[in-house]
Amino acid sequence: MNNNSPTRKMEIGYGILLLLTVLQEALVYVHVYIDQSFAMVEFVLSMAILLALLLGYVLPMGVSVVLVFVYLVSYVVWLATYANTSVIVYAWLLVMPANVLIAGFIKTYLLRSKRLVERLEELKEINPVIDLDTTLGNKMAFAETMLRQSNLAKRYEGKYSFCLAMFKIEFLPFVQESLGSEGYSRLLLELSQTIQKQLRFEDYKFSLDEGRFVVLLPMTDKDYLRQLTERIKHAMMDKDFPDKKGRQLKLVIRSGALVFQKEQFNQYEQIDSVIAALERNAELDLIGEYV
């Protein structure tokens, strides 16, 4: 797990809180062992430990700091006038403020982590999802990119356009059975890297499950599209990838493509229709112009 993740910070915070409580209770038991008695003082100290943790967790950090300052001043005065010198007495000079402040810091980071998790969940609903391992966008990312690109192509007709291409793994059940789940995941990663090597920086690539990859190619000449799709397809099929038994996997890829047409602008908002058109063209291994 990533050490910077919100859940990791929560785990560390709870761990520190528990460790702090255990150590302080251990101090109380050491005091009991030395005096060979459990009097009201030990009971009050045990309750004070929990109360300090509770105050640090509940009160705002500013109030906690003021309370700690008042406690330190009062405790020093008490030490100088009435207190009997012992390890436990001196230890409590720092133990109680540490409880309040550490609990306060833990609460602060937990609240920040909670807000971060909530914000990430909100962004997950808004932003397209990009897989960090394969760098492939999903269907949501494809839909948003399609909408943005089609609007650009309509606005700047004659100056801006784009093409789409789908690459589909044939005999997918056989491929998945031959590789297993882990091997199939590695295959997707390598195919993503292979596709990326054939693309420009401004091109987009997406995964639509069922062994289908889609690339969106801004400002790509229609006459060059056939050559490009063939090059990507053959690069994918030329991958040296062993199956579970160590034998060379024979990968078959079909490709199909679409060229943006302004007359069908409204159709590009229906992402399922675009995918279906690409799927049909991939079955026939051709370049089409209409969704």
N, C-alpha and C positions, 0 to 999 in steps of 0.2 A: 504494500500500500504506500502511496505517496506520503512522505512525512509532512508535507505542507497542506494536506487535505483537511477540510473542516472536521471530518469525523476523527482523524488522527489527533487533532488538537483537543477534541473532547475527551478522547481516551487518556491522553497525557494529563489533562486537567484533573479528571477524576482520580487518576493514579496518584498524583501529587497530594490531593486532598486526603485520600485514604492513608497514604504513607505518613503524612503530617499528623493525623489523628493517632495512628498506631504508635508513633514515636513519643508523643506527649503522654499517652496513656501508660507507656512503658516507664516514663519518668515518675509518674504517680506510683506505679508498682515498685519501683526501686526505692522510693521514699518509704513506702509501707514496709518493704523488706528490711530497710535499715532500722526503722523505729519499732518493727515487730508489732504494729497495731494499725487498725484502719479506723481512724477517728473522723469526726465531722470535717476536719480540714481537708482530708483526702477526697471526701465526697464532694465538697464544694469545688475543689480544684478540677475534678473530673467534669462536673457540670459546667464550670467556667470554660473549659476547653471547647465543649460543644456549643456553648452560648456564643463564644467569640467567633467560631466558624459560621454560626447562623447569622450573627450581626454583619460579618464581613460579606456574606452572600446576599443579604437582604438590603442593607443600607447602601446609598450612593457612595462612590469612592471618596468624594470630598468630605462627607460626614464621617466616614471611617477614618480618614487621616486625622481629623480633629480629635476624635475619640482616642486614637492611638497617642496623640500628643498629650492629651489630658492624663491618660493612664500612665505614661512614662514619667511625667512630672510628679504625679501623686505617688507612684511606686518608689521613685528615688527618695522623696521626702519620707515615706514610710520606712525605707531601708535605713535611712540616716538616723531615725528616731526610735522606732519600736521593734524593728524586725530582728529576729535571731539569725545569725549568719549560718547558712547551709547551702549546699549545692542546689537544692530544689528551689530555695528562695531566690537565689541569683538567676537561676535558669528562667524563672517565671517573668523576669524583667523583659526578656525578649520573646518568650513563648507566646504570650497573649497577643502582643502587637503583630507577631508573625502570622498568627491565626487569622486575625482580622484582615490584614493586608493581602495575604496569599489567597484567602477566600474571595476577596474583592477582585483581585486580578483574574482569578479563574472564572468568576462570573462574567467579567467584562469580555474575556476572550470567548467564552461559551456563547454569549449573546451575539458577538460579532460573527461567530461561526454559524449560528442559527440564521442570522440575517443573510449571510453569504449563501447558505444552502437554499433558503427561500428565493433569493435572487437568481441563483442558478436554475432552479426549477421554473421560474418565470421565463428566463431566457431560453430554456429548453423548449418552451411552448411557442416562443416567438421566432427564434433563430433556427436556420437549417442546421441539421446535425452532420458533422464531419467526423468520420472515424479517424482517430489519431494514428492508428497503426497503418491503415491502408491509404489514408488521406482521401478516401472516396466519400463523396456526399451521398445522402440517401434520397428517397423519393421526395421528401419535403424540400430538401435543398434544390433538387432538380426543378420542382415546380416554381420555386421562388426565382431561381436564376432564369428559367424560361420566360416568366412574366416580365422580368426586368429587361431581358434581351429583346423580346418581341416589341416592347414599348420603344426601346431605342431604335430598332429597325424601322418601325412605323414612323417615328418622329423624323428620322434622318434618312428617309427613303432615297435611294440612289447613291447614298454616301456610306451607309452602314447596313450590314446584313450578317447573317450567321447560318451555319449548317449544323445538322445533328447526325450522329452516327451511333448505331447500336452494334455491340459485339456480344454474341450469345454462345455460351458453351453448349455444344450438342451432346446428347446422350448424358445429361447431367446426373441422373440416378446412378449410372454405371461409374461415372467419375467419382462421385461422392462415396460410393461403396468401395472403390479401389483405393481411395486415399484415407478414408476415415475422417472424422470431424476435425482433428488436429491438422492432418495433412491438407484437407480442403481449405482450412483457414490460411495455411502457409501458401497454398496455390493462389488464393485471392490476393494476398499481399504481393506475391511476385508478379502476378498479372497486372496489378495496379502500377507497380514500378516499371514494368515493361511498357505499358500504355504511356506513362508519364515521359519516358525517354523519347517517344515519338511525337510528343506535343510541344507546343510553345508555352511560355509562361502564362499567357493570358487565356489559354484554353481551360475548360472545365471537364471534370470526369466524375461520374456517379455510378453507384451500384444499386440495382433495382431488384435484388434477390433473384432466385432461380437462375443463377449463372449469367445474368445479363449486366453488361456495362454500357453506359451511354457517355459519349463525349459531346460537348457543345463547343463549336469552333467559330468564334467571332471573326468576321472579315476574311473568310476562306472562300476562294474562287470555286464556283461550282464545277468548273472543268478540271480542277485539281483534286476534287473530293474523292473520285474513284481511286486515284493513285494513292491517296492518303489512307483510305480505309483498307485497301489491299495491303499496304505496308504494315499497318498496325495489326491486321489480322494474321499475317504471316509471322510477324514478330512474336505474337502470342502463341501460335502453334509451334514455333521453333524452340520454345522453352524446354530445357532438359529438366524434367521433373519425375522422380521415381515414385512408384506406388508403394503400398504397404509391404509388398514382397520384394522390393528393390528393382522391379522391372520398369522400363521406360514407359511413362504414360503417353499414350497417343491422343493428343488433344485435338479436337475438331472445333473450329470457330466459324460461325456464320456472321455475316455483317450486312447491315442495311442502313440507308441514310435518307435524310430529308433536307430539302433546301427551303428556307423561309420564303413564304409568299404573303405579301401584304393583303391580298384579297381574302386570305383565311385567318386574318388577325384574331378574330374572336375564338377560333378553334384552338389557338395556342394557350388559352386560359384553361382549357380542359386537358389537364396533364395526362389523364388516362387515355384520351383519344390520341394524343401524340405518341404515347408509349405503344398503343395498339398499332398505329401506323408504322412505327419503327419495327415492331415485331413482325408485321406482314412483310415488310421489305427485307428483313433479315432472313425470313423463310425462303425468299426468292433470291436473296443475295443481290439486291439492286438498289439504285438511288432513285427515290421518288420526289415529287414536288408537292403532293397534296396529302393532307392529314386524312 
